[in-house]
Amino acid sequence: MTMCDSSVRPCVHNDWDDVRTRHGYKLLRCRLCQGRWKLPSSEVPRCMAFLHNRCAEACCEMLHVRRKKSNIVERYEQFGDCVLKGVSRSLQKKAKRHVRECRRRISDSSDDTDDEGPPPLLDEDVF
C-alpha cells in the first residue's frame, strides 16, 4: 500500500473509499488494490452521477468515491494480512475471527448438503 501526493494517482482504478479528512486533505483508498491517495479536500472531483447510482462509465473522468467505506473485515477477507499493518491487535483478531467463522459456516453448510434429497414423509398410521 503506497501513499501518493495529489500529483500522482496511485492506480488506474476508479473505485474509492473516503477514509478520512484531516488538515484540509482527504485520504482516499482504492477498493481494488488498496492504494492510498492524499488530495487537498477542495480538489476531489467526485462524480455526482455515481453518488446517485447513475454513472456506469468505467472510464469516467470524475472520481467514484463511495459513501460507505469498506471495513477492516471486508478488506481482510479480500486482501489478507497486508491490510492489517498498523491496525490494533483487537481489530486484527476481530477480522481474523470473523473470516474464520464465515469459512467454517460455509464448510459446515456444504457438508450438510448430501444427495439424499428431502427427508421422507411420515406414514399416516403414525398419528
C-alpha positions as CSV (number, residue, x, y, z in Angstrom):
1,M,0.0,0.0,0.0
2,T,1.5,3.2,-1.1
3,M,0.7,6.8,-0.2
4,C,0.8,9.3,-3.0
5,D,0.5,13.1,-3.1
6,S,-2.1,14.8,-5.2
7,S,0.2,15.0,-8.3
8,V,0.4,11.2,-8.7
9,R,-2.5,8.9,-8.8
10,P,-1.6,5.5,-7.2
11,C,-3.5,3.3,-9.7
12,V,-5.8,3.4,-12.7
13,H,-8.9,2.1,-10.8
14,N,-11.9,4.3,-10.1
15,D,-13.4,2.8,-7.0
16,W,-12.5,4.8,-3.9
17,D,-13.3,4.9,-0.2
18,D,-13.1,8.3,1.6
19,V,-11.1,7.2,4.6
20,R,-10.7,10.5,6.4
21,T,-10.3,14.2,6.2
22,R,-7.6,16.0,8.2
23,H,-5.9,19.4,7.9
24,G,-7.6,20.2,4.6
25,Y,-6.7,16.9,3.0
26,K,-8.7,13.8,2.0
27,L,-7.3,10.4,2.2
28,L,-8.8,8.1,-0.4
29,R,-8.2,4.3,-0.6
30,C,-8.7,2.2,-3.8
31,R,-11.2,-0.6,-3.2
32,L,-9.5,-2.8,-5.8
33,C,-5.8,-2.5,-4.9
34,Q,-5.7,-0.7,-1.5
35,G,-3.6,2.1,-3.0
36,R,-3.9,5.3,-0.9
37,W,-4.1,8.8,-2.4
38,K,-3.9,12.1,-0.4
39,L,-5.6,15.0,-2.1
40,P,-6.5,18.6,-0.9
41,S,-10.1,18.5,0.2
42,S,-11.1,21.1,-2.4
43,E,-9.6,19.2,-5.3
44,V,-11.5,15.9,-5.1
45,P,-13.6,15.8,-8.3
46,R,-16.4,13.5,-7.2
47,C,-18.7,12.0,-9.8
48,M,-22.2,13.2,-8.7
49,A,-23.9,10.7,-11.1
50,F,-22.0,7.9,-9.3
51,L,-23.3,9.1,-5.9
52,H,-26.8,8.7,-7.2
53,N,-26.1,5.3,-8.8
54,R,-26.4,6.7,-12.4
55,C,-22.8,6.6,-13.7
56,A,-21.9,3.3,-15.4
57,E,-18.8,4.6,-17.2
58,A,-15.7,2.7,-16.2
59,C,-13.5,5.4,-17.7
60,C,-15.3,8.3,-16.1
61,E,-13.0,11.4,-15.6
62,M,-14.5,12.1,-12.2
63,L,-13.7,10.1,-9.1
64,H,-16.1,7.3,-8.0
65,V,-15.9,7.8,-4.2
66,R,-18.3,5.6,-2.2
67,R,-20.4,6.9,0.6
68,K,-19.8,3.9,2.9
69,K,-16.2,2.8,3.2
70,S,-15.3,-0.9,3.3
71,N,-14.4,-2.0,6.8
72,I,-11.4,-3.9,8.0
73,V,-13.2,-7.3,8.0
74,E,-14.3,-6.9,4.4
75,R,-10.8,-5.8,3.3
76,Y,-9.1,-8.6,5.3
77,E,-11.4,-11.1,3.5
78,Q,-10.4,-9.8,0.1
79,F,-6.7,-8.9,0.6
80,G,-5.5,-10.9,3.6
81,D,-2.8,-9.9,6.1
82,C,-1.4,-7.0,4.2
83,V,-4.3,-4.8,5.3
84,L,-3.6,-5.4,9.0
85,K,-0.4,-3.4,9.1
86,G,-0.8,-0.6,11.6
87,V,-4.2,-1.9,12.8
88,S,-4.7,-2.5,16.5
89,R,-4.4,-6.1,17.8
90,S,-8.1,-6.2,18.8
91,L,-9.2,-5.2,15.3
92,Q,-6.8,-7.8,13.8
93,K,-8.3,-10.5,16.0
94,K,-11.9,-9.4,15.2
95,A,-11.2,-9.6,11.4
96,K,-9.5,-12.9,11.5
97,R,-12.1,-14.4,13.8
98,H,-15.0,-13.2,11.6
99,V,-13.4,-14.6,8.4
100,R,-12.6,-17.9,10.2
101,E,-16.2,-18.2,11.4
102,C,-17.6,-17.4,7.9
103,R,-15.4,-20.1,6.3
104,R,-16.4,-22.6,9.0
105,R,-20.1,-21.9,8.4
106,I,-19.7,-22.3,4.6
107,S,-17.8,-25.5,5.2
108,D,-20.5,-26.8,7.6
109,S,-23.3,-25.9,5.2
110,S,-21.6,-27.7,2.3
111,D,-21.1,-30.8,4.4
112,D,-24.8,-30.8,5.2
113,T,-25.9,-31.0,1.6
114,D,-25.8,-34.6,0.5
115,D,-27.6,-36.2,-2.4
116,E,-30.1,-37.9,-0.2
117,G,-32.8,-35.4,-1.0
118,P,-35.6,-34.2,1.4
119,P,-36.4,-36.2,4.5
120,P,-39.1,-38.9,3.9
121,L,-42.7,-38.1,4.7
122,L,-44.3,-39.7,7.8
123,D,-46.6,-42.6,7.3
124,E,-50.3,-41.8,8.0
125,D,-50.6,-44.6,10.6
126,V,-48.1,-42.9,12.9
127,F,-50.7,-40.4,14.0
